[in-house]
């Protein structure tokens, strides 16, 4: 497999794992769904802030490359 194909497959594997976990939480304990969504939003917000911080650093300092 090519490198792009491997990345593509890995992306869909993580999405599938997320959907399976979400389904388990809905079926097993609907009240825990609130905490799962809250943690997911926090995680996405953290990742977005981190990527924006890296972009800001790379703009301020062209030598900073990741």
PDB file of N, CA, C and O in Angstrom:
ATOM      1  N   UNK A   1       0.836  -1.191   0.000  1.00  0.00           N
ATOM      2  CA  UNK A   1       0.000   0.000   0.000  1.00  0.00           C
ATOM      3  C   UNK A   1       0.875   1.247   0.000  1.00  0.00           C
ATOM      4  O   UNK A   1       1.971   1.277   0.561  1.00  0.00           O
ATOM      5  N   UNK A   2       0.349   2.259  -0.645  1.00  0.00           N
ATOM      6  CA  UNK A   2       1.072   3.525  -0.637  1.00  0.00           C
ATOM      7  C   UNK A   2       0.858   4.245   0.683  1.00  0.00           C
ATOM      8  O   UNK A   2      -0.044   3.910   1.451  1.00  0.00           O
ATOM      9  N   UNK A   3       1.688   5.226   0.931  1.00  0.00           N
ATOM     10  CA  UNK A   3       1.632   5.972   2.189  1.00  0.00           C
ATOM     11  C   UNK A   3       0.305   6.717   2.340  1.00  0.00           C
ATOM     12  O   UNK A   3      -0.252   6.783   3.436  1.00  0.00           O
ATOM     13  N   UNK A   4      -0.204   7.281   1.229  1.00  0.00           N
ATOM     14  CA  UNK A   4      -1.482   8.005   1.292  1.00  0.00           C
ATOM     15  C   UNK A   4      -2.630   7.060   1.640  1.00  0.00           C
ATOM     16  O   UNK A   4      -3.543   7.417   2.386  1.00  0.00           O
ATOM     17  N   UNK A   5      -2.566   5.841   1.084  1.00  0.00           N
ATOM     18  CA  UNK A   5      -3.608   4.857   1.373  1.00  0.00           C
ATOM     19  C   UNK A   5      -3.605   4.469   2.848  1.00  0.00           C
ATOM     20  O   UNK A   5      -4.663   4.302   3.455  1.00  0.00           O
ATOM     21  N   UNK A   6      -2.419   4.327   3.416  1.00  0.00           N
ATOM     22  CA  UNK A   6      -2.312   3.952   4.829  1.00  0.00           C
ATOM     23  C   UNK A   6      -2.899   5.060   5.696  1.00  0.00           C
ATOM     24  O   UNK A   6      -3.626   4.776   6.648  1.00  0.00           O
ATOM     25  N   UNK A   7      -2.593   6.318   5.380  1.00  0.00           N
ATOM     26  CA  UNK A   7      -3.141   7.446   6.149  1.00  0.00           C
ATOM     27  C   UNK A   7      -4.660   7.477   6.025  1.00  0.00           C
ATOM     28  O   UNK A   7      -5.362   7.734   7.003  1.00  0.00           O
ATOM     29  N   UNK A   8      -5.163   7.214   4.826  1.00  0.00           N
ATOM     30  CA  UNK A   8      -6.600   7.213   4.580  1.00  0.00           C
ATOM     31  C   UNK A   8      -7.296   6.139   5.420  1.00  0.00           C
ATOM     32  O   UNK A   8      -8.332   6.392   6.035  1.00  0.00           O
ATOM     33  N   UNK A   9      -6.717   4.951   5.436  1.00  0.00           N
ATOM     34  CA  UNK A   9      -7.292   3.840   6.203  1.00  0.00           C
ATOM     35  C   UNK A   9      -7.245   4.143   7.695  1.00  0.00           C
ATOM     36  O   UNK A   9      -8.216   3.880   8.405  1.00  0.00           O
ATOM     37  N   UNK A  10      -6.136   4.690   8.182  1.00  0.00           N
ATOM     38  CA  UNK A  10      -6.011   5.013   9.606  1.00  0.00           C
ATOM     39  C   UNK A  10      -7.035   6.053  10.022  1.00  0.00           C
ATOM     40  O   UNK A  10      -7.583   5.979  11.122  1.00  0.00           O
ATOM     41  N   UNK A  11      -7.303   7.028   9.151  1.00  0.00           N
ATOM     42  CA  UNK A  11      -8.281   8.068   9.460  1.00  0.00           C
ATOM     43  C   UNK A  11      -9.666   7.442   9.640  1.00  0.00           C
ATOM     44  O   UNK A  11     -10.388   7.785  10.576  1.00  0.00           O
ATOM     45  N   UNK A  12     -10.029   6.530   8.750  1.00  0.00           N
ATOM     46  CA  UNK A  12     -11.341   5.910   8.867  1.00  0.00           C
ATOM     47  C   UNK A  12     -11.420   4.930  10.029  1.00  0.00           C
ATOM     48  O   UNK A  12     -12.490   4.744  10.607  1.00  0.00           O
ATOM     49  N   UNK A  13     -10.303   4.303  10.377  1.00  0.00           N
ATOM     50  CA  UNK A  13     -10.296   3.424  11.553  1.00  0.00           C
ATOM     51  C   UNK A  13     -10.590   4.210  12.813  1.00  0.00           C
ATOM     52  O   UNK A  13     -11.362   3.763  13.661  1.00  0.00           O
ATOM     53  N   UNK A  14      -9.973   5.388  12.944  1.00  0.00           N
ATOM     54  CA  UNK A  14     -10.214   6.200  14.151  1.00  0.00           C
ATOM     55  C   UNK A  14     -11.650   6.695  14.188  1.00  0.00           C
ATOM     56  O   UNK A  14     -12.256   6.752  15.259  1.00  0.00           O
ATOM     57  N   UNK A  15     -12.208   7.056  13.029  1.00  0.00           N
ATOM     58  CA  UNK A  15     -13.613   7.483  12.996  1.00  0.00           C
ATOM     59  C   UNK A  15     -14.536   6.334  13.392  1.00  0.00           C
ATOM     60  O   UNK A  15     -15.507   6.532  14.123  1.00  0.00           O
ATOM     61  N   UNK A  16     -14.231   5.141  12.910  1.00  0.00           N
ATOM     62  CA  UNK A  16     -15.048   3.978  13.228  1.00  0.00           C
ATOM     63  C   UNK A  16     -14.972   3.653  14.716  1.00  0.00           C
ATOM     64  O   UNK A  16     -15.987   3.343  15.339  1.00  0.00           O
ATOM     65  N   UNK A  17     -13.762   3.725  15.291  1.00  0.00           N
ATOM     66  CA  UNK A  17     -13.614   3.486  16.735  1.00  0.00           C
ATOM     67  C   UNK A  17     -14.427   4.490  17.537  1.00  0.00           C
ATOM     68  O   UNK A  17     -15.070   4.130  18.523  1.00  0.00           O
ATOM     69  N   UNK A  18     -14.401   5.752  17.114  1.00  0.00           N
ATOM     70  CA  UNK A  18     -15.155   6.786  17.812  1.00  0.00           C
ATOM     71  C   UNK A  18     -16.651   6.493  17.762  1.00  0.00           C
ATOM     72  O   UNK A  18     -17.342   6.624  18.772  1.00  0.00           O
ATOM     73  N   UNK A  19     -17.157   6.097  16.593  1.00  0.00           N
ATOM     74  CA  UNK A  19     -18.587   5.807  16.457  1.00  0.00           C
ATOM     75  C   UNK A  19     -18.994   4.598  17.297  1.00  0.00           C
ATOM     76  O   UNK A  19     -20.076   4.583  17.884  1.00  0.00           O
ATOM     77  N   UNK A  20     -18.127   3.585  17.354  1.00  0.00           N
ATOM     78  CA  UNK A  20     -18.438   2.403  18.163  1.00  0.00           C
ATOM     79  C   UNK A  20     -18.494   2.778  19.635  1.00  0.00           C
ATOM     80  O   UNK A  20     -19.399   2.349  20.351  1.00  0.00           O
ATOM     81  N   UNK A  21     -17.532   3.579  20.095  1.00  0.00           N
ATOM     82  CA  UNK A  21     -17.552   4.018  21.498  1.00  0.00           C
ATOM     83  C   UNK A  21     -18.794   4.838  21.795  1.00  0.00           C
ATOM     84  O   UNK A  21     -19.425   4.662  22.838  1.00  0.00           O
ATOM     85  N   UNK A  22     -19.148   5.733  20.882  1.00  0.00           N
ATOM     86  CA  UNK A  22     -20.330   6.566  21.074  1.00  0.00           C
ATOM     87  C   UNK A  22     -21.590   5.704  21.152  1.00  0.00           C
ATOM     88  O   UNK A  22     -22.458   5.948  21.990  1.00  0.00           O
ATOM     89  N   UNK A  23     -21.692   4.703  20.285  1.00  0.00           N
ATOM     90  CA  UNK A  23     -22.841   3.806  20.301  1.00  0.00           C
ATOM     91  C   UNK A  23     -22.917   3.040  21.617  1.00  0.00           C
ATOM     92  O   UNK A  23     -23.998   2.872  22.181  1.00  0.00           O
ATOM     93  N   UNK A  24     -21.760   2.572  22.110  1.00  0.00           N
ATOM     94  CA  UNK A  24     -21.744   1.852  23.386  1.00  0.00           C
ATOM     95  C   UNK A  24     -22.230   2.741  24.522  1.00  0.00           C
ATOM     96  O   UNK A  24     -22.993   2.290  25.377  1.00  0.00           O
ATOM     97  N   UNK A  25     -21.799   3.995  24.542  1.00  0.00           N
ATOM     98  CA  UNK A  25     -22.222   4.900  25.603  1.00  0.00           C
ATOM     99  C   UNK A  25     -23.720   5.192  25.534  1.00  0.00           C
ATOM    100  O   UNK A  25     -24.384   5.288  26.566  1.00  0.00           O
ATOM    101  N   UNK A  26     -24.248   5.332  24.325  1.00  0.00           N
ATOM    102  CA  UNK A  26     -25.686   5.611  24.187  1.00  0.00           C
ATOM    103  C   UNK A  26     -26.495   4.416  24.672  1.00  0.00           C
ATOM    104  O   UNK A  26     -27.493   4.593  25.371  1.00  0.00           O
ATOM    105  N   UNK A  27     -26.087   3.214  24.317  1.00  0.00           N
ATOM    106  CA  UNK A  27     -26.843   2.018  24.680  1.00  0.00           C
ATOM    107  C   UNK A  27     -26.676   1.675  26.161  1.00  0.00           C
ATOM    108  O   UNK A  27     -27.652   1.378  26.850  1.00  0.00           O
ATOM    109  N   UNK A  28     -25.427   1.719  26.645  1.00  0.00           N
ATOM    110  CA  UNK A  28     -25.160   1.271  28.012  1.00  0.00           C
ATOM    111  C   UNK A  28     -25.617   2.297  29.039  1.00  0.00           C
ATOM    112  O   UNK A  28     -26.354   1.959  29.965  1.00  0.00           O
ATOM    113  N   UNK A  29     -25.187   3.555  28.884  1.00  0.00           N
ATOM    114  CA  UNK A  29     -25.482   4.564  29.899  1.00  0.00           C
ATOM    115  C   UNK A  29     -25.660   5.925  29.231  1.00  0.00           C
ATOM    116  O   UNK A  29     -24.676   6.625  28.995  1.00  0.00           O
ATOM    117  N   UNK A  30     -26.888   6.306  28.927  1.00  0.00           N
ATOM    118  CA  UNK A  30     -27.117   7.580  28.235  1.00  0.00           C
ATOM    119  C   UNK A  30     -26.651   8.803  29.032  1.00  0.00           C
ATOM    120  O   UNK A  30     -26.309   9.825  28.439  1.00  0.00           O
ATOM    121  N   UNK A  31     -26.633   8.714  30.375  1.00  0.00           N
ATOM    122  CA  UNK A  31     -26.227   9.887  31.152  1.00  0.00           C
ATOM    123  C   UNK A  31     -24.732  10.169  31.005  1.00  0.00           C
ATOM    124  O   UNK A  31     -24.299  11.304  31.198  1.00  0.00           O
ATOM    125  N   UNK A  32     -23.934   9.145  30.663  1.00  0.00           N
ATOM    126  CA  UNK A  32     -22.502   9.372  30.497  1.00  0.00           C
ATOM    127  C   UNK A  32     -22.186  10.039  29.157  1.00  0.00           C
ATOM    128  O   UNK A  32     -21.062  10.486  28.933  1.00  0.00           O
ATOM    129  N   UNK A  33     -23.174  10.104  28.273  1.00  0.00           N
ATOM    130  CA  UNK A  33     -22.965  10.737  26.972  1.00  0.00           C
ATOM    131  C   UNK A  33     -22.594  12.210  27.136  1.00  0.00           C
ATOM    132  O   UNK A  33     -21.784  12.737  26.373  1.00  0.00           O
ATOM    133  N   UNK A  34     -23.184  12.870  28.127  1.00  0.00           N
ATOM    134  CA  UNK A  34     -22.882  14.280  28.378  1.00  0.00           C
ATOM    135  C   UNK A  34     -21.388  14.461  28.662  1.00  0.00           C
ATOM    136  O   UNK A  34     -20.764  15.370  28.115  1.00  0.00           O
ATOM    137  N   UNK A  35     -20.816  13.613  29.504  1.00  0.00           N
ATOM    138  CA  UNK A  35     -19.408  13.733  29.850  1.00  0.00           C
ATOM    139  C   UNK A  35     -18.519  13.424  28.654  1.00  0.00           C
ATOM    140  O   UNK A  35     -17.471  14.047  28.482  1.00  0.00           O
ATOM    141  N   UNK A  36     -18.928  12.470  27.832  1.00  0.00           N
ATOM    142  CA  UNK A  36     -18.143  12.134  26.641  1.00  0.00           C
ATOM    143  C   UNK A  36     -18.116  13.318  25.681  1.00  0.00           C
ATOM    144  O   UNK A  36     -17.060  13.666  25.152  1.00  0.00           O
ATOM    145  N   UNK A  37     -19.268  13.932  25.456  1.00  0.00           N
ATOM    146  CA  UNK A  37     -19.324  15.073  24.547  1.00  0.00           C
ATOM    147  C   UNK A  37     -18.533  16.256  25.102  1.00  0.00           C
ATOM    148  O   UNK A  37     -17.853  16.960  24.357  1.00  0.00           O
ATOM    149  N   UNK A  38     -18.628  16.468  26.411  1.00  0.00           N
ATOM    150  CA  UNK A  38     -17.886  17.570  27.025  1.00  0.00           C
ATOM    151  C   UNK A  38     -16.383  17.356  26.850  1.00  0.00           C
ATOM    152  O   UNK A  38     -15.658  18.295  26.523  1.00  0.00           O
ATOM    153  N   UNK A  39     -15.912  16.125  27.067  1.00  0.00           N
ATOM    154  CA  UNK A  39     -14.489  15.830  26.900  1.00  0.00           C
ATOM    155  C   UNK A  39     -14.061  15.951  25.444  1.00  0.00           C
ATOM    156  O   UNK A  39     -12.955  16.413  25.162  1.00  0.00           O
ATOM    157  N   UNK A  40     -14.921  15.542  24.518  1.00  0.00           N
ATOM    158  CA  UNK A  40     -14.586  15.645  23.101  1.00  0.00           C
ATOM    159  C   UNK A  40     -14.461  17.107  22.681  1.00  0.00           C
ATOM    160  O   UNK A  40     -13.547  17.469  21.939  1.00  0.00           O
ATOM    161  N   UNK A  41     -15.376  17.940  23.153  1.00  0.00           N
ATOM    162  CA  UNK A  41     -15.309  19.370  22.824  1.00  0.00           C
ATOM    163  C   UNK A  41     -14.056  19.989  23.423  1.00  0.00           C
ATOM    164  O   UNK A  41     -13.382  20.782  22.766  1.00  0.00           O
ATOM    165  N   UNK A  42     -13.737  19.636  24.661  1.00  0.00           N
ATOM    166  CA  UNK A  42     -12.524  20.156  25.297  1.00  0.00           C
ATOM    167  C   UNK A  42     -11.283  19.729  24.513  1.00  0.00           C
ATOM    168  O   UNK A  42     -10.373  20.531  24.300  1.00  0.00           O
ATOM    169  N   UNK A  43     -11.249  18.461  24.083  1.00  0.00           N
ATOM    170  CA  UNK A  43     -10.097  17.941  23.356  1.00  0.00           C
ATOM    171  C   UNK A  43      -9.932  18.653  22.012  1.00  0.00           C
ATOM    172  O   UNK A  43      -8.819  19.025  21.638  1.00  0.00           O
ATOM    173  N   UNK A  44     -11.035  18.843  21.288  1.00  0.00           N
ATOM    174  CA  UNK A  44     -10.966  19.522  19.995  1.00  0.00           C
ATOM    175  C   UNK A  44     -10.541  20.978  20.174  1.00  0.00           C
ATOM    176  O   UNK A  44      -9.759  21.501  19.380  1.00  0.00           O
ATOM    177  N   UNK A  45     -11.054  21.628  21.213  1.00  0.00           N
ATOM    178  CA  UNK A  45     -10.692  23.014  21.481  1.00  0.00           C
ATOM    179  C   UNK A  45      -9.201  23.117  21.797  1.00  0.00           C
ATOM    180  O   UNK A  45      -8.528  24.039  21.336  1.00  0.00           O
ATOM    181  N   UNK A  46      -8.687  22.168  22.584  1.00  0.00           N
ATOM    182  CA  UNK A  46      -7.268  22.147  22.931  1.00  0.00           C
ATOM    183  C   UNK A  46      -6.404  21.974  21.684  1.00  0.00           C
ATOM    184  O   UNK A  46      -5.409  22.677  21.508  1.00  0.00           O
ATOM    185  N   UNK A  47      -6.786  21.044  20.829  1.00  0.00           N
ATOM    186  CA  UNK A  47      -6.010  20.807  19.602  1.00  0.00           C
ATOM    187  C   UNK A  47      -6.044  22.017  18.686  1.00  0.00           C
ATOM    188  O   UNK A  47      -5.033  22.362  18.075  1.00  0.00           O
ATOM    189  N   UNK A  48      -7.204  22.668  18.584  1.00  0.00           N
ATOM    190  CA  UNK A  48      -7.326  23.848  17.731  1.00  0.00           C
ATOM    191  C   UNK A  48      -6.448  24.976  18.264  1.00  0.00           C
ATOM    192  O   UNK A  48      -5.743  25.629  17.495  1.00  0.00           O
ATOM    193  N   UNK A  49      -6.486  25.208  19.573  1.00  0.00           N
ATOM    194  CA  UNK A  49      -5.659  26.253  20.168  1.00  0.00           C
ATOM    195  C   UNK A  49      -4.181  25.956  19.970  1.00  0.00           C
ATOM    196  O   UNK A  49      -3.398  26.864  19.694  1.00  0.00           O
ATOM    197  N   UNK A  50      -3.792  24.693  20.109  1.00  0.00           N
ATOM    198  CA  UNK A  50      -2.391  24.316  19.945  1.00  0.00           C
ATOM    199  C   UNK A  50      -1.933  24.557  18.508  1.00  0.00           C
ATOM    200  O   UNK A  50      -0.830  25.056  18.286  1.00  0.00           O
ATOM    201  N   UNK A  51      -2.776  24.203  17.528  1.00  0.00           N
ATOM    202  CA  UNK A  51      -2.377  24.406  16.133  1.00  0.00           C
ATOM    203  C   UNK A  51      -2.324  25.889  15.798  1.00  0.00           C
ATOM    204  O   UNK A  51      -1.455  26.316  15.038  1.00  0.00           O
ATOM    205  N   UNK A  52      -3.240  26.683  16.354  1.00  0.00           N
ATOM    206  CA  UNK A  52      -3.196  28.123  16.115  1.00  0.00           C
ATOM    207  C   UNK A  52      -1.958  28.743  16.746  1.00  0.00           C
ATOM    208  O   UNK A  52      -1.365  29.661  16.180  1.00  0.00           O
ATOM    209  N   UNK A  53      -1.565  28.248  17.915  1.00  0.00           N
ATOM    210  CA  UNK A  53      -0.356  28.733  18.575  1.00  0.00           C
ATOM    211  C   UNK A  53       0.874  28.419  17.730  1.00  0.00           C
ATOM    212  O   UNK A  53       1.770  29.254  17.603  1.00  0.00           O
ATOM    213  N   UNK A  54       0.922  27.228  17.156  1.00  0.00           N
ATOM    214  CA  UNK A  54       2.057  26.867  16.296  1.00  0.00           C
ATOM    215  C   UNK A  54       2.097  27.733  15.048  1.00  0.00           C
ATOM    216  O   UNK A  54       3.176  28.118  14.598  1.00  0.00           O
ATOM    217  N   UNK A  55       0.939  28.046  14.483  1.00  0.00           N
ATOM    218  CA  UNK A  55       0.903  28.916  13.309  1.00  0.00           C
ATOM    219  C   UNK A  55       1.406  30.314  13.665  1.00  0.00           C
ATOM    220  O   UNK A  55       2.145  30.936  12.902  1.00  0.00           O
ATOM    221  N   UNK A  56       0.995  30.794  14.832  1.00  0.00           N
ATOM    222  CA  UNK A  56       1.430  32.119  15.268  1.00  0.00           C
ATOM    223  C   UNK A  56       2.944  32.141  15.466  1.00  0.00           C
ATOM    224  O   UNK A  56       3.609  33.101  15.077  1.00  0.00           O
ATOM    225  N   UNK A  57       3.490  31.082  16.072  1.00  0.00           N
ATOM    226  CA  UNK A  57       4.939  31.015  16.276  1.00  0.00           C
ATOM    227  C   UNK A  57       5.670  30.986  14.943  1.00  0.00           C
ATOM    228  O   UNK A  57       6.710  31.628  14.792  1.00  0.00           O
ATOM    229  N   UNK A  58       5.135  30.246  13.973  1.00  0.00           N
ATOM    230  CA  UNK A  58       5.819  30.141  12.685  1.00  0.00           C
ATOM    231  C   UNK A  58       5.749  31.462  11.924  1.00  0.00           C
ATOM    232  O   UNK A  58       6.641  31.762  11.130  1.00  0.00           O
ATOM    233  N   UNK A  59       4.698  32.257  12.154  1.00  0.00           N
ATOM    234  CA  UNK A  59       4.606  33.566  11.505  1.00  0.00           C
ATOM    235  C   UNK A  59       5.606  34.530  12.154  1.00  0.00           C
ATOM    236  O   UNK A  59       6.304  35.271  11.462  1.00  0.00           O
ATOM    237  N   UNK A  60       5.665  34.509  13.484  1.00  0.00           N
ATOM    238  CA  UNK A  60       6.575  35.406  14.187  1.00  0.00           C
ATOM    239  C   UNK A  60       8.034  35.032  13.955  1.00  0.00           C
ATOM    240  O   UNK A  60       8.885  35.909  13.809  1.00  0.00           O
ATOM    241  N   UNK A  61       8.324  33.738  13.922  1.00  0.00           N
ATOM    242  CA  UNK A  61       9.694  33.260  13.783  1.00  0.00           C
ATOM    243  C   UNK A  61       9.745  32.283  12.608  1.00  0.00           C
ATOM    244  O   UNK A  61       9.365  31.121  12.758  1.00  0.00           O
ATOM    245  N   UNK A  62      10.205  32.735  11.450  1.00  0.00           N
ATOM    246  CA  UNK A  62      10.219  31.852  10.272  1.00  0.00           C
ATOM    247  C   UNK A  62      11.106  30.620  10.447  1.00  0.00           C
ATOM    248  O   UNK A  62      10.943  29.638   9.723  1.00  0.00           O
ATOM    249  N   UNK A  63      12.038  30.657  11.398  1.00  0.00           N
ATOM    250  CA  UNK A  63      12.907  29.500  11.617  1.00  0.00           C
ATOM    251  C   UNK A  63      12.175  28.370  12.344  1.00  0.00           C
ATOM    252  O   UNK A  63      12.635  27.229  12.351  1.00  0.00           O
ATOM    253  N   UNK A  64      11.028  28.697  12.957  1.00  0.00           N
ATOM    254  CA  UNK A  64      10.259  27.692  13.701  1.00  0.00           C
ATOM    255  C   UNK A  64       9.402  26.917  12.725  1.00  0.00           C
ATOM    256  O   UNK A  64       8.365  27.405  12.277  1.00  0.00           O
ATOM    257  N   UNK A  65       9.831  25.708  12.392  1.00  0.00           N
ATOM    258  CA  UNK A  65       9.070  24.872  11.461  1.00  0.00           C
ATOM    259  C   UNK A  65       8.821  23.533  12.094  1.00  0.00           C
ATOM    260  O   UNK A  65       9.693  22.968  12.753  1.00  0.00           O
ATOM    261  N   UNK A  66       7.617  23.025  11.889  1.00  0.00           N
ATOM    262  CA  UNK A  66       7.277  21.689  12.392  1.00  0.00           C
ATOM    263  C   UNK A  66       6.854  20.841  11.239  1.00  0.00           C
ATOM    264  O   UNK A  66       6.520  19.671  11.423  1.00  0.00           O
TER     265      UNK A  66
END
